[in-house]
Amino acid sequence: MPEYFMRASLAACASLLALPFATPAAAQATRTWVSGVGDDVNPCSRAAPCKTFAGAVSKTAWGGEINCLDGGGFGAVTITKSIAIICDDTFNGVLVTGANAITVNAADYDVVFLSGFDFEGFGTGVNAVRFLGGGGLLIRNSTIRNFRGTNGFGINFTPTLPAARLVLDDVTIVGNGASSGVTGGVMIQPAVNASASFTIVNSRVTDNNRGGIRVDASADGASVKGMISSSVVSGNQIGLYVRSVTGGGNANVALIDTVVNGNSSSGVLSESGAATVSASRSTITDNGNGVRAMTGGNIVSFGDNVVAGNNNNGVFTVVVPKQ
């Protein structure tokens, strides 16, 4: 990974995790535990763990951490405060049908950190992670699959508060999205007058219905800035779709060292003059359209990409030299 990107990625993660932490309430612990054989009547201590994430969240202080003692299916949960759920060394399943697995609806200074998850939607789950409000969401070392409910996504990041940030690090998002409608792998769509920034690194967004990664700044006053690096976006209908509309906000995405391959309609699609994709050292192959700009969209190349073997390779709207 290039040194400049390593610095940027670490800074993005640090910005999420370095927010100040409040003093925990006396009745809540800063660290709690769940177990496949636990019970939510327990205090969620290591010796007496809880059964579900919902039970543990209610007994964990603001800014605290939940860990998994052993493998299990720990259930859906709504998170309304800063918290970390870290289960990298065990099997941590969140299995849902017809619903969201994790919903985040917190204050603008709250940060949620999820690591070591296996999300399974069984074909009817709506969103694996639905983000409505908060300062940031970091998901690491996780798999999201089979969330194919109506208008569902693997990750649906639609902040209503300003300056929300999403970081995905080593996440596999596969087989999500309904057969029609606005749906797919990842949605990043701030609400009116809200803004979002994102970093997707070392991740795979593959074989999702409709869209792979959709970045949408069409709401009035909305804005999105983001970076996708060292990742694979393949087998979707549209790989990367960056859009706005007349009267909407700006959407700017950097595509770096990424493979965009085998997407049936378009590999990279930019729609409207307020939407820009800047590509460097990326490979765009075997798609229906390689690069496609609609209604004034911008797709910028730094002259070091491979665009070949698509049904229609397309052309970059601008080629600029590296600085």
MOPE-V290890 format. One record per residue. RES is the residue in three letters. D_CENTER is the distance of its C-alpha to the mean C-alpha in Angstrom with 2 decimals. Layout:
# MOPE-V290890
res = (RES/RES)
d_center = (D_CENTER/D_CENTER)
This chain:
# MOPE-V290890
res = (MET/PRO/GLU/TYR/PHE/MET/ARG/ALA/SER/LEU/ALA/ALA/CYS/ALA/SER/LEU/LEU/ALA/LEU/PRO/PHE/ALA/THR/PRO/ALA/ALA/ALA/GLN/ALA/THR/ARG/THR/TRP/VAL/SER/GLY/VAL/GLY/ASP/ASP/VAL/ASN/PRO/CYS/SER/ARG/ALA/ALA/PRO/CYS/LYS/THR/PHE/ALA/GLY/ALA/VAL/SER/LYS/THR/ALA/TRP/GLY/GLY/GLU/ILE/ASN/CYS/LEU/ASP/GLY/GLY/GLY/PHE/GLY/ALA/VAL/THR/ILE/THR/LYS/SER/ILE/ALA/ILE/ILE/CYS/ASP/ASP/THR/PHE/ASN/GLY/VAL/LEU/VAL/THR/GLY/ALA/ASN/ALA/ILE/THR/VAL/ASN/ALA/ALA/ASP/TYR/ASP/VAL/VAL/PHE/LEU/SER/GLY/PHE/ASP/PHE/GLU/GLY/PHE/GLY/THR/GLY/VAL/ASN/ALA/VAL/ARG/PHE/LEU/GLY/GLY/GLY/GLY/LEU/LEU/ILE/ARG/ASN/SER/THR/ILE/ARG/ASN/PHE/ARG/GLY/THR/ASN/GLY/PHE/GLY/ILE/ASN/PHE/THR/PRO/THR/LEU/PRO/ALA/ALA/ARG/LEU/VAL/LEU/ASP/ASP/VAL/THR/ILE/VAL/GLY/ASN/GLY/ALA/SER/SER/GLY/VAL/THR/GLY/GLY/VAL/MET/ILE/GLN/PRO/ALA/VAL/ASN/ALA/SER/ALA/SER/PHE/THR/ILE/VAL/ASN/SER/ARG/VAL/THR/ASP/ASN/ASN/ARG/GLY/GLY/ILE/ARG/VAL/ASP/ALA/SER/ALA/ASP/GLY/ALA/SER/VAL/LYS/GLY/MET/ILE/SER/SER/SER/VAL/VAL/SER/GLY/ASN/GLN/ILE/GLY/LEU/TYR/VAL/ARG/SER/VAL/THR/GLY/GLY/GLY/ASN/ALA/ASN/VAL/ALA/LEU/ILE/ASP/THR/VAL/VAL/ASN/GLY/ASN/SER/SER/SER/GLY/VAL/LEU/SER/GLU/SER/GLY/ALA/ALA/THR/VAL/SER/ALA/SER/ARG/SER/THR/ILE/THR/ASP/ASN/GLY/ASN/GLY/VAL/ARG/ALA/MET/THR/GLY/GLY/ASN/ILE/VAL/SER/PHE/GLY/ASP/ASN/VAL/VAL/ALA/GLY/ASN/ASN/ASN/ASN/GLY/VAL/PHE/THR/VAL/VAL/VAL/PRO/LYS/GLN)
d_center = (20.24/22.01/23.17/21.95/18.31/18.75/20.01/17.23/14.49/16.70/17.36/13.77/13.46/16.96/16.42/14.08/16.52/19.73/20.02/23.34/23.78/26.24/29.18/28.38/30.48/33.54/32.77/29.34/28.56/26.28/25.49/25.57/25.43/24.75/26.60/27.06/30.62/30.01/30.98/29.43/32.90/32.69/31.81/28.77/30.63/30.69/34.04/33.09/29.40/27.67/26.63/23.29/20.34/21.64/24.98/23.77/21.64/24.83/26.77/24.50/25.10/22.79/21.10/22.11/20.75/20.83/21.65/22.58/26.23/26.04/24.16/23.61/21.70/20.89/19.92/17.69/17.49/16.96/16.31/18.15/18.61/17.47/17.27/16.19/16.19/16.99/18.43/18.27/21.92/22.17/20.94/18.58/18.09/16.62/18.29/18.51/20.20/20.14/17.83/14.48/13.99/12.60/12.95/12.56/15.30/16.75/18.72/17.76/18.71/16.78/14.06/12.42/11.98/11.31/12.80/14.58/13.35/14.43/13.18/15.71/16.15/19.56/19.20/19.44/16.49/14.68/11.08/10.02/8.20/9.54/9.33/12.64/14.01/14.01/14.07/10.83/8.19/8.15/7.31/9.93/12.21/10.95/11.37/10.26/13.10/15.40/13.79/16.07/17.41/18.41/15.76/13.10/9.60/7.78/4.95/7.09/6.67/10.39/12.12/15.88/16.84/17.20/15.40/12.07/9.73/6.12/6.59/5.50/9.13/10.86/8.52/10.16/8.99/12.49/14.83/12.89/14.03/17.53/20.35/20.62/19.22/15.96/13.57/11.57/8.51/5.70/7.35/7.57/11.09/13.01/16.25/19.76/20.42/17.00/15.00/11.49/10.77/7.97/8.49/7.32/10.39/12.35/9.93/11.04/10.00/13.42/15.83/13.86/16.18/16.24/13.19/10.95/8.76/10.32/10.71/13.39/15.74/18.53/19.26/22.27/21.67/17.88/16.42/13.33/13.50/11.22/11.70/10.85/13.34/15.03/12.85/13.96/13.16/16.01/17.79/15.98/18.09/16.49/14.42/13.15/14.34/14.74/17.03/19.08/22.48/25.81/25.65/21.88/20.13/19.09/16.01/16.15/14.06/15.48/15.32/16.96/18.33/16.18/17.65/17.20/19.57/21.03/19.17/21.95/21.98/20.46/18.64/17.85/18.75/19.28/20.91/23.13/24.60/21.93/19.20/19.29/17.80/19.51/19.75/21.33/22.32/20.20/21.64/21.46/23.67/24.77/22.87/24.76/24.44/23.34/22.64/23.41/23.90/24.80/26.73/26.73/23.25/23.10/22.13/23.49/24.54/25.81/28.20/26.81/24.65/25.80/25.81/28.06/28.81/26.97/29.07/28.95/27.73/27.72/28.24/26.38/27.48/28.15/28.86/29.23/30.52/28.62/29.75)
